[in-house]
């Protein structure tokens, strides 16, 4: 099965998880690049959380991979204030008609996974075949490795 993993990562945490999932599932991946500057420990964090709360879109760089050419697309985002990022919201908005099947993963400080997945499903107009929410604590303790394996198994058996 040919699948594509697409993700956004402001600090690199979501990228680390995306790369692990891609390796586990042997799928291609592509990072969404937001043209809006979101760097900065405090200011970048606050502005980014505010944009996510207001469900704003952003301008993203042109993607190289066409999701229509894949049987499934795995979408990954950090959670900002219990919401998906503007970059992933923009990608979904621009490409949802091209998705055949979807799965979602997120990284977060603590809460917001179910709410974010529900919003992503509504925006995609598709029910995800698999979801994975990983906290910073799970990443630090390496517990995320088993969760990625379980996510991968569930995804493969569902598509």
C-alpha positions in Angstrom: 0.0 0.0 0.0 1.3 3.4 -0.9 0.8 6.0 1.8 2.0 9.6 2.3 2.7 11.2 5.7 2.3 15.0 5.7 3.1 17.0 8.8 3.8 20.5 10.2 6.4 21.0 13.0 7.3 24.3 14.6 10.0 23.1 17.0 11.0 19.7 15.6 9.1 17.5 18.0 6.3 16.6 15.5 9.0 16.1 12.8 10.8 13.6 15.0 7.6 11.6 15.4 6.7 11.8 11.7 10.1 10.4 10.8 9.6 7.5 13.2 6.2 6.8 11.8 7.5 7.0 8.3 10.3 4.5 9.1 7.9 2.1 10.9 5.4 2.2 8.0 7.9 2.5 5.2 6.0 5.4 3.7 7.0 8.7 2.0 6.7 11.9 4.0 6.7 15.6 3.3 6.9 18.5 5.7 4.5 21.5 5.4 6.5 24.8 5.5 4.5 27.8 6.9 5.6 31.0 5.3 4.6 32.9 8.4 7.4 33.3 11.0 6.4 31.4 14.1 9.8 31.2 15.9 10.4 32.5 19.3 9.9 30.7 22.6 7.3 33.1 24.0 6.1 35.4 21.3 6.0 32.7 18.6 4.2 30.4 21.0 1.6 33.0 21.9 1.0 34.2 18.4 0.8 30.7 17.0 -1.7 29.6 19.7 -3.9 32.6 19.0 -3.9 31.9 15.3 -4.9 28.2 16.0 -7.6 29.3 18.4 -9.1 31.6 15.8 -8.9 28.7 13.2 -6.9 30.9 10.9 -5.4 29.7 7.6 -1.9 30.6 6.5 0.2 30.5 3.4 2.3 27.4 3.0 5.0 26.6 0.5 4.0 24.6 -2.5 4.0 20.8 -1.7 5.9 18.4 -4.0 3.9 15.3 -3.5 0.3 14.9 -4.7 -1.9 13.2 -2.1 -4.2 11.9 -4.9 -1.5 9.5 -5.9 -1.6 7.7 -2.5 -4.1 5.2 -1.1 -3.9 7.0 2.3 -2.6 10.2 3.7 -1.4 10.4 7.3 -1.7 14.0 8.7 0.4 15.2 11.6 0.3 18.3 13.7 1.4 19.7 17.0 -1.6 20.8 19.2 -1.8 24.5 19.9 -4.5 25.4 22.5 -6.4 22.2 21.8 -6.4 22.8 18.1 -4.6 21.9 14.9 -2.1 24.4 13.5 -3.0 26.9 10.8 -0.5 25.1 8.5 -2.2 21.7 8.7 -5.6 23.4 8.5 -4.5 25.1 5.3 -3.1 21.9 3.8 -6.4 20.0 4.6 -8.5 22.8 3.2 -6.5 22.9 0.0 -6.3 19.1 -0.5 -9.2 17.3 1.2 -10.8 16.4 -2.2 -7.6 14.5 -3.0 -7.6 12.3 0.1 -8.8 8.7 -0.4 -8.3 7.7 3.2 -6.8 9.5 6.2 -5.2 8.9 9.5 -4.1 11.5 12.1 -1.3 11.9 14.6 -0.5 14.8 17.0 2.1 15.8 19.5 1.0 17.8 22.6 2.0 19.1 25.9 -0.9 17.4 27.6 -4.5 17.7 26.3 -6.4 18.2 23.1 -6.0 15.1 21.0 -9.6 14.0 20.7 -10.9 17.5 20.1 -8.2 18.1 17.4 -8.9 14.8 15.7 -12.6 15.6 15.6 -11.9 18.9 14.0 -9.5 17.4 11.5 -12.1 14.7 10.5 -14.8 17.4 10.1 -12.5 19.5 7.9 -11.4 16.5 5.8 -14.9 15.2 5.6 -13.5 11.8 6.4 -13.3 9.5 9.4 -9.7 8.6 10.2 -8.8 4.9 10.0 -6.3 5.4 12.9 -5.2 8.1 15.3 -2.2 8.7 17.5 -1.8 11.3 20.2 1.6 11.6 21.8 2.5 13.8 24.8 5.9 15.3 25.5 6.2 13.1 28.5 5.7 10.0 26.4 8.4 11.2 24.0 10.9 11.9 26.7 10.3 8.4 28.3 10.5 6.7 24.9 6.9 5.3 25.4 5.9 6.7 22.0 7.8 3.8 20.2 5.2 1.2 21.2 2.4 3.6 20.5 3.8 4.2 17.0 3.9 0.4 16.4 0.3 0.1 17.5 -0.8 3.0 15.3 1.0 1.4 12.4 -0.7 -2.0 12.9 -4.1 -0.4 13.2 -3.6 1.7 10.2 -2.4 -1.2 8.0 -5.3 -3.4 9.1 -7.8 -0.7 8.4 -6.8 0.5 4.9 
